[in-house]
Amino acid sequence: MPAAPRRTRRRRYAFLGTTAALATAAALTAALPAQAHTGHGGHQHPGRYQDVQLLSFNDLHGNLEPPSGSSGRVTEQQPDGTTKTIDAGGVEYLATHLRQARQGHPYSVTAAGGDMVGASPLLSGLFHDEPTIEALNKLRLDVTSVGNHEFDEGAKELARLQNGGCHPTDGCYTDKKFKGADFPYLAANVLNDKTGKPILKPYWVWKKKDVRIGFIGVTLEGTPGIVSADGVKGLKFKDEVETINKYAKVLQRQGVQSIVALIHEGGFPASGSYNYDCDAGGAGTGISGPIVDIAKNVTPAVDALVTGHTHNAYVCDIPDPSGRPRMVTSAASFGRLYTDTTLTYDRRTGDIARTAVKSANRVVSRDVPKAQDMTDLIGRWNTLAAPIGNRAIGYISADIGNTGTESPMGDLIADAQLAYGKELDPRTSLALMNPGGVRAGLTYAAKGAEGDGVVTYAEGFTVQPFANTVNLQDFTGAQLVQVLKEQVSGANAAAPKILQPSANLTYTLDMTKSGADRVVTDSIRLNGAPVDPAATYRVATNSFLAGGGDGFPTLGTGTGDLVGVDDLTALEKYLTANSTASSPIAPPAANRITIVR
């Protein structure tokens, strides 16, 4: 079916609740321009300055229902230095919070930093994320950058999410044709290999009366290394800074001086609390990671950076190339937070008065009324998903978490893949699982009517939503050791990616050392015995890792490939074979890797 033309946006301005106060936790070095911050101007320059509210979030990943366990909580720093956790997230609450926040702010724009879809729970993922696009339309999202997960199903599927039309193989899910996104997806640094042009719009300009703000959207240049090869076939991903700087000039030539960059790349704040003061030790001191270098090199013409990808929460000032502080924000993930930023627009220059930018992260708490339109949307799609999602696939005795260098959930998946690998080929020696593919843990408390300890297919889907296959490959012992060293060297030197091992693989990781030396070679044991460099080992991984993904080039060089079922089926088979209602499976101890710090 041909793609539906993009619709003209129709807006309704009836919002719920009471006005949200715009008290902000982080501000740049100076106060607002004198007599200007009201938006009505001072006595000397009537109407010169206009406050524009920028609401932003990132990494929603199709989490329409409130995420469970630690995925549905945020940590808040208290005045006395202690912390508390708050249940957060769910689009029924996100809609209410955004609608309340917009009240009293006629100049308001809502933007996102990518990964709106992909790696989604079953409610959205089962339907190729059409439910999430519908929800974002209702949320009045104005614009988003693409993220790496927007490419999980390839550029054609991303174009369908933008433009509409029924899925090419699964067809239409309802009697209405999918209409696509009301908002533009921006992909300035994602080029068609043949034409050399961006596959979607590179930028977009928000206009209200005489106020204009340009948005440039990019995903991380390293997207091909963290997405399956099929998803990025025929595409080139260009440098983030060069691309943003290029299109900032384009916007300026069009007379647009106020510019916001939406960047699906992020950083690592020094604290896990969403309200941590990132600038307590000076501008930019409280954050590390790729976004710092990007922020320091993006042209001063860009006034603020909305970021994502690392699923962290921060509101930081990082100096631009001219040394001036510039706001860089991220709202964690899964719709648990949104960022509330005030941009003060100077009508005389058409630019943002950078000394007046203020920003703070807000919790999407669950103590507000649910938005009825979102409740209705979730109910409608749940009715379609229920026959598949509610099926029991196993039983657990306690929560099986997915946090930590080695997580119980990661270990369980590796054990499941080893068991399935042995079924496929008895010679299978071990299994390795990438931590980024473990999207959630399993929660003991019942989510619906299934009962405590019951694992449903929907819950399993939330843990492993990618439909990767389980692949077997042969490696020498020397190659296996090299794979383990690639966890902490090469592309993974700065931010280690520790593979989750099956129970029969143990070793020591010495984090006091640097690079590949962190893996203590003499400590590596398989079934209690040292790894023989010359011997051949059959290794089970998912298809993403088997292609060398996540910075593991050696895993892309295996031989004797054998492709099995999808990874969720392997997990289901393992849970079904190893757990019953009377004998549930216990969380693995997560003690296969001995970590020295």
C-alpha positions in Angstrom: 0.0 0.0 0.0 1.5 3.4 -0.9 2.6 5.7 1.9 0.0 8.1 3.1 0.8 11.8 2.5 1.8 13.7 5.6 -1.1 15.5 7.2 -1.4 19.1 8.2 -1.2 19.3 11.9 -4.4 20.2 13.7 -4.1 21.3 17.3 -6.5 21.5 20.2 -5.6 23.6 23.1 -7.7 22.1 25.9 -5.3 20.9 28.5 -5.8 19.1 31.8 -4.8 20.0 35.4 -3.2 23.0 36.9 -0.3 25.2 35.9 3.1 23.7 36.7 5.4 26.1 38.3 8.6 26.8 36.3 11.0 26.8 39.2 14.3 25.6 37.7 17.2 23.7 39.2 19.9 24.8 36.9 20.6 28.2 35.3 23.4 29.7 33.4 25.8 32.2 34.9 23.7 35.4 34.5 20.2 36.4 35.2 17.6 37.2 32.5 18.2 40.3 30.4 17.1 43.3 32.5 13.3 43.8 32.5 12.9 41.1 29.9 12.0 37.8 31.5 8.2 38.4 31.6 7.9 37.9 27.8 6.3 41.3 27.6 9.5 43.3 27.6 10.8 46.1 29.8 10.0 49.8 29.7 12.9 50.5 27.4 12.3 47.7 24.9 8.6 46.7 24.9 8.1 43.2 23.6 11.8 42.6 22.8 12.1 39.3 24.7 9.8 36.3 24.6 10.2 33.2 26.8 9.7 30.0 24.8 9.1 26.8 26.7 11.0 23.8 25.4 9.7 20.5 26.8 11.9 17.5 25.8 12.4 13.8 26.5 14.4 10.9 24.9 14.7 7.1 24.7 11.0 6.3 25.2 11.5 2.9 23.5 7.8 2.3 23.2 7.2 2.2 26.9 3.5 3.2 26.8 2.6 1.4 30.0 4.4 2.3 33.3 7.7 0.4 33.2 8.2 -2.1 36.0 11.0 -2.7 38.5 14.0 -0.4 38.4 13.1 0.6 34.8 10.1 2.5 36.3 11.9 4.4 39.0 14.1 7.5 39.3 16.4 8.5 42.1 15.9 11.9 43.7 18.6 13.7 45.8 17.2 15.1 49.0 18.4 18.4 50.7 20.1 16.4 53.5 22.2 14.5 51.0 20.2 11.2 51.1 18.3 9.8 48.1 14.8 8.4 47.6 13.3 6.5 44.7 10.1 7.6 42.9 7.9 5.4 40.7 7.8 7.2 37.3 6.8 6.8 33.7 3.8 5.7 31.6 2.3 7.7 28.8 -1.0 8.2 30.6 1.0 10.2 33.2 3.5 11.7 30.7 0.6 13.2 28.7 -0.9 14.7 31.9 2.4 16.2 33.0 3.2 17.7 29.6 -0.3 19.2 29.3 -0.1 20.7 32.7 3.3 22.1 32.0 2.2 23.8 28.8 -0.6 25.7 30.6 0.2 29.4 30.8 2.9 29.0 28.1 1.5 30.0 24.7 5.0 29.7 23.3 5.7 26.1 23.9 7.5 23.5 21.7 8.0 19.7 22.5 11.0 17.9 21.1 12.7 14.5 21.6 16.2 13.1 21.3 15.6 9.8 19.5 14.9 6.2 20.2 11.2 6.8 20.5 10.6 3.4 19.2 12.6 0.1 19.0 13.5 -2.3 21.8 9.9 -1.8 22.8 7.7 -3.8 25.1 5.2 -6.2 23.4 2.3 -3.7 23.5 4.2 -1.6 21.0 6.8 -3.9 19.5 4.3 -6.5 18.4 2.7 -3.9 16.1 5.9 -2.5 14.7 5.6 0.5 17.1 2.5 1.9 15.5 0.9 2.3 19.0 3.9 4.5 20.1 3.6 6.8 17.1 -0.1 7.2 17.7 0.7 8.1 21.4 3.4 10.6 20.4 0.9 12.3 18.0 -1.5 12.6 20.9 1.3 13.9 23.1 1.7 16.7 20.6 5.4 15.9 20.0 6.6 18.6 17.5 9.9 17.1 16.4 12.5 14.4 17.2 15.8 13.3 16.0 16.3 9.7 14.9 18.2 7.4 17.3 20.0 4.1 16.6 16.9 2.1 17.4 14.8 3.8 14.7 16.9 1.7 12.4 16.2 -1.7 14.0 13.9 -2.6 11.1 15.7 -0.6 8.5 15.2 2.7 6.6 12.1 1.6 4.8 10.3 0.8 8.0 11.4 4.2 9.5 10.0 5.9 6.4 6.7 4.1 7.0 6.5 5.3 10.6 7.1 8.8 9.3 4.7 8.7 6.3 2.1 6.0 7.2 0.8 3.0 5.4 0.3 -0.6 6.6 3.1 -2.9 7.3 4.4 -4.6 4.1 4.1 -8.2 5.6 1.8 -7.9 8.6 -0.6 -5.6 6.9 -3.1 -3.4 8.8 -3.8 -4.2 12.4 -7.2 -2.4 12.5 -9.8 -1.3 10.0 -8.0 2.0 9.7 -4.8 2.6 7.8 -1.8 3.7 9.9 -1.4 7.4 9.3 2.2 7.8 10.4 3.8 10.5 12.5 2.4 14.0 12.8 5.9 15.2 13.7 9.1 15.2 11.6 11.8 12.7 12.3 15.1 14.5 11.6 18.1 12.6 10.3 20.7 15.2 9.2 23.7 12.8 9.4 22.1 9.7 7.9 22.7 9.7 4.2 21.5 7.4 1.4 24.6 5.7 0.1 23.7 6.3 -3.5 22.3 9.8 -3.5 24.5 11.2 -0.7 21.4 13.0 0.7 19.7 12.7 4.1 17.1 10.0 4.2 14.7 12.3 6.1 14.6 16.0 6.8 17.8 17.3 8.3 16.2 20.2 10.1 12.9 21.8 10.9 11.8 25.3 12.0 9.2 25.9 14.7 7.3 29.1 14.2 4.9 31.1 16.3 4.0 34.6 15.2 7.4 36.3 14.8 9.4 33.7 16.8 11.4 31.1 14.9 13.6 28.3 16.3 15.4 25.8 14.1 15.9 22.2 15.2 18.7 20.0 13.7 18.5 16.2 14.4 21.3 13.7 14.3 22.0 10.2 15.7 25.4 9.0 16.9 27.9 8.4 14.1 28.6 4.9 15.6 25.0 3.7 14.9 26.2 1.0 12.4 28.2 -0.7 15.2 25.2 -1.1 17.5 22.4 -2.0 15.0 22.1 -5.1 12.9 23.7 -4.9 9.5 20.4 -5.2 7.7 19.0 -2.2 9.5 21.7 0.2 8.2 22.1 -1.3 4.7 22.7 1.4 2.1 23.2 4.1 4.7 26.1 6.3 5.7 26.3 7.9 9.1 28.3 11.1 9.3 30.1 13.0 12.1 27.6 14.6 14.5 29.6 17.9 14.9 30.3 18.5 11.2 26.7 17.8 10.3 25.2 20.1 13.0 27.6 22.9 12.1 26.8 22.5 8.4 23.0 22.8 8.9 23.4 25.6 11.5 24.9 27.7 8.6 22.0 26.7 6.4 19.5 27.8 9.0 21.4 31.1 9.6 21.3 31.8 5.8 17.6 31.4 6.0 17.5 34.0 8.8 17.0 31.5 11.6 19.4 32.5 14.4 17.9 30.5 17.3 18.9 26.8 17.0 18.5 23.7 19.1 20.4 20.5 18.3 18.7 17.1 19.0 21.5 14.6 19.4 21.0 10.9 20.0 24.3 10.6 21.9 24.9 11.3 25.5 27.0 11.4 28.6 27.6 9.9 32.0 26.8 12.2 35.0 28.7 11.8 38.2 25.5 11.0 40.0 22.5 8.8 39.3 20.1 11.3 40.8 18.0 13.1 38.2 18.2 16.4 40.1 22.0 16.2 40.7 23.7 19.6 40.3 25.9 18.9 37.3 27.7 22.2 37.6 28.5 22.3 41.3 32.2 22.0 40.6 32.1 24.4 37.6 30.6 24.2 34.1 30.7 20.7 32.6 32.7 19.1 35.4 29.9 16.8 36.5 29.6 14.8 33.2 31.8 12.7 31.0 31.3 10.7 27.8 31.0 11.4 24.1 28.5 14.3 24.5 31.2 16.4 26.2 33.5 16.6 23.1 30.5 17.1 20.9 29.2 19.9 22.9 32.6 21.6 23.1 32.8 21.5 19.3 29.3 22.3 18.0 29.2 25.8 16.7 28.2 28.6 19.1 25.3 29.3 16.7 23.5 26.4 18.4 21.8 27.6 21.6 21.0 24.3 23.4 21.6 20.6 23.0 18.9 18.0 23.8 20.6 14.6 24.0 20.0 10.9 24.8 21.2 7.4 24.1 22.9 6.8 27.5 19.6 6.7 29.4 21.0 9.1 32.0 19.5 12.2 33.5 21.4 15.5 33.5 21.1 19.2 33.0 24.6 20.5 32.5 26.4 23.7 31.2 29.2 22.7 28.9 31.2 25.6 27.3 30.8 26.0 23.5 33.9 26.6 21.3 33.9 30.3 22.2 33.9 29.5 25.9 30.4 30.5 26.6 28.2 28.1 28.8 25.6 26.2 26.9 22.8 24.0 28.2 23.0 20.2 27.5 20.1 18.1 28.8 18.9 14.5 28.9 15.8 13.1 30.5 16.8 9.5 31.4 14.6 7.0 29.5 11.3 5.2 29.2 9.3 8.4 29.8 10.2 8.7 33.5 11.3 12.3 33.2 10.9 15.3 30.9 13.1 18.3 30.7 11.5 21.8 31.1 13.7 24.5 29.5 13.1 28.2 29.2 14.7 29.8 26.1 14.5 33.6 26.1 14.1 34.7 22.5 15.4 38.2 21.6 13.2 39.6 18.8 15.8 42.3 18.0 18.5 39.7 17.1 16.3 36.7 16.4 18.6 34.7 18.7 18.3 33.1 22.1 19.6 35.3 25.0 22.0 32.5 26.2 22.5 34.1 29.6 18.8 33.5 30.3 18.5 29.8 29.4 17.2 27.8 32.4 16.4 24.1 32.6 15.4 21.3 35.0 14.4 17.7 34.8 10.9 16.9 36.0 9.6 13.6 37.3 6.7 11.9 35.4 5.2 10.9 38.7 2.2 8.6 38.9 0.3 10.8 41.4 -1.5 12.8 38.7 -4.7 11.8 36.9 -4.2 9.5 33.9 -4.9 11.0 30.5 -8.0 9.3 29.3 -7.1 9.3 25.6 -3.9 7.4 26.5 -5.8 5.0 28.7 -8.1 4.3 25.7 -5.2 3.9 23.3 -3.4 1.4 25.6 -6.7 -0.5 26.1 -7.3 -0.8 22.4 -3.9 -2.2 21.6 -3.8 -4.4 24.7 -7.0 -6.1 23.5 -5.2 -7.0 20.3 -2.0 -8.1 22.1 -3.6 -10.0 25.1 -4.0 -13.4 23.4 -0.3 -13.5 22.7 1.1 -11.5 25.6 -0.7 -13.1 28.5 0.5 -16.7 27.9 2.7 -18.0 30.7 6.2 -19.1 29.7 7.8 -19.7 33.1 8.0 -19.1 36.8 10.5 -17.2 39.0 11.0 -17.2 42.7 12.1 -13.5 43.0 12.9 -10.5 40.9 15.6 -11.1 38.2 17.3 -7.8 37.7 19.2 -6.5 34.6 21.5 -4.0 36.4 25.2 -4.3 37.3 28.3 -5.2 35.4 27.1 -8.8 35.4 23.3 -9.1 35.8 21.2 -12.0 36.9 19.0 -11.5 33.8 22.0 -11.4 31.5 23.3 -14.7 33.0 19.9 -16.3 32.7 19.7 -15.4 29.0 23.3 -16.8 28.4 22.3 -20.0 30.2 19.2 -20.3 28.0 21.2 -19.7 24.8 23.8 -22.3 25.9 21.1 -24.9 26.5 19.4 -24.1 23.2 22.9 -24.2 21.5 23.5 -27.7 22.8 20.1 -28.8 21.6 21.1 -27.4 18.1 24.6 -28.8 18.2 25.9 -30.9 21.2 29.4 -29.5 20.6 28.3 -26.0 21.8 30.8 -24.9 24.5 29.5 -21.6 26.0 27.2 -18.6 25.4 27.8 -14.9 25.5 25.1 -12.2 25.7 25.6 -8.5 25.0 24.4 -6.4 28.0 22.6 -3.8 25.8 20.3 -6.6 24.5 19.0 -7.2 28.0 16.3 -4.5 27.9 14.6 -5.2 31.3 14.5 -7.7 34.2 11.8 -10.0 35.2 9.6 -8.8 38.1 8.2 -11.3 40.6 5.1 -9.2 41.4 2.2 -9.8 38.9 1.7 -7.2 36.3 -1.9 -8.3 35.5 -4.0 -11.2 36.5 -1.3 -13.9 35.9 -0.3 -14.2 39.5 3.0 -13.5 41.3 6.1 -15.2 40.0 4.5 -16.0 36.6 6.6 -14.9 33.6 4.3 -14.0 30.6 5.3 -13.9 27.0 4.8 -10.1 27.1 7.3 -9.8 30.0 9.8 -12.0 28.1 9.3 -9.8 25.0 10.1 -6.7 27.1 13.4 -8.3 28.1 14.4 -9.4 24.5 12.4 -7.5 21.9 14.9 -7.5 19.0 14.0 -10.8 17.3 17.7 -11.7 17.0 18.4 -15.3 16.2 20.7 -17.6 18.3 23.7 -18.3 16.2 26.5 -20.8 16.7 30.1 -20.2 15.5 33.5 -21.8 15.9 36.4 -19.9 17.5 39.9 -20.8 18.6 40.7 -20.5 22.3 42.9 -17.5 21.3 40.0 -15.8 19.6 37.8 -16.5 22.6 40.3 -14.7 24.9 40.5 -11.9 22.3 36.7 -11.5 22.4 36.8 -11.1 26.2 39.5 -8.5 25.9 37.4 -6.6 23.4 35.0 -5.9 26.2 37.4 -3.4 27.7 39.6 -2.3 24.7 39.3 -0.9 21.2 35.8 0.6 20.7 34.9 -0.4 24.2 37.9 1.0 26.0 36.2 4.1 27.3 32.8 2.5 28.2 33.3 -1.2 28.7 30.6 -3.6 27.4 30.8 -6.7 29.6 29.3 -9.8 27.9 27.1 -11.8 30.1 28.6 -15.4 30.3 26.9 -18.8 30.6 27.5 -20.5 34.0 30.4 -22.6 32.8 32.7 -19.6 31.9 34.5 -17.7 34.8 37.3 -15.2 34.9 38.5 -12.1 36.8 38.1 -8.5 35.6 40.6 -6.2 37.1 39.3 -2.6 36.7 42.3 -1.1 38.4 44.2 -1.9 35.2 43.7 -0.3 31.7 42.5 -1.6 28.4 42.8 -5.3 27.5 44.9 -6.0 30.6 41.7 -5.7 32.7 40.8 -9.2 31.6 43.1 -11.4 33.6 44.0 -14.1 31.0 45.3 -16.7 33.5 42.0 -16.6 35.4 39.8 -17.6 32.4 38.2 -21.0 33.0 35.7 -23.0 30.9 34.1 -25.9 32.9 36.8 -25.3 35.4 39.7 -25.8 33.0 42.0 -23.2 31.3 41.1 -22.2 27.7 43.4 -23.9 25.2 44.5 -21.3 22.7 44.7 -23.9 19.9 41.4 -25.7 20.6 38.1 -25.0 18.8 35.1 -23.9 20.8 31.5 -23.6 19.6 30.0 -20.3 20.9 26.4 -19.3 21.0 25.6 -15.6 20.7 22.7 -13.6 19.2 22.9 -12.6 15.5 23.8 -9.0 16.4 26.9 -10.1 18.2 27.7 -12.8 15.6 27.9 -9.9 13.1 30.6 -8.2 15.2 28.2 -5.7 16.7 28.8 -3.7 19.9 32.5 -3.4 19.2 33.3 -7.1 19.0 35.0 -7.5 15.6 36.4 -10.9 16.5 32.8 -12.3 17.0 32.3 -11.4 13.3 35.1 -13.7 12.2 33.7 -17.1 13.4 33.3 -20.1 11.2 30.8 -22.9 10.8 27.8 -20.6 11.3 24.6 -22.3 12.3 21.4 -20.1 12.7 18.8 -21.1 15.1 15.4 -19.8 16.4 14.9 -16.2 17.7 16.4 -15.4 21.1 13.1 -15.0 22.9 12.0 -18.5 21.8 15.3 -19.8 23.3 14.5 -18.1 26.6 11.0 -19.4 26.6 12.2 -23.0 26.0 14.6 -22.7 28.9 12.1 -21.2 31.3 9.5 -23.8 30.3 12.0 -26.7 30.8 13.5 -25.5 34.1 10.6 -24.0 36.0 7.1 -24.9 37.2 4.6 -23.2 39.5 5.8 -25.4 42.4 9.5 -25.2 41.5 10.2 -21.7 40.1 13.6 -20.7 38.8 15.8 -18.6 41.2 17.8 -15.6 40.0 21.4 -16.5 39.1 23.9 -15.3 41.6 25.8 -13.1 39.0 29.1 -14.3 40.3 30.7 -15.7 37.1 32.9 -12.6 36.7 35.1 -11.7 39.7 35.5 -7.9 39.6 38.5 -6.2 41.2 38.0 -2.4 41.6 
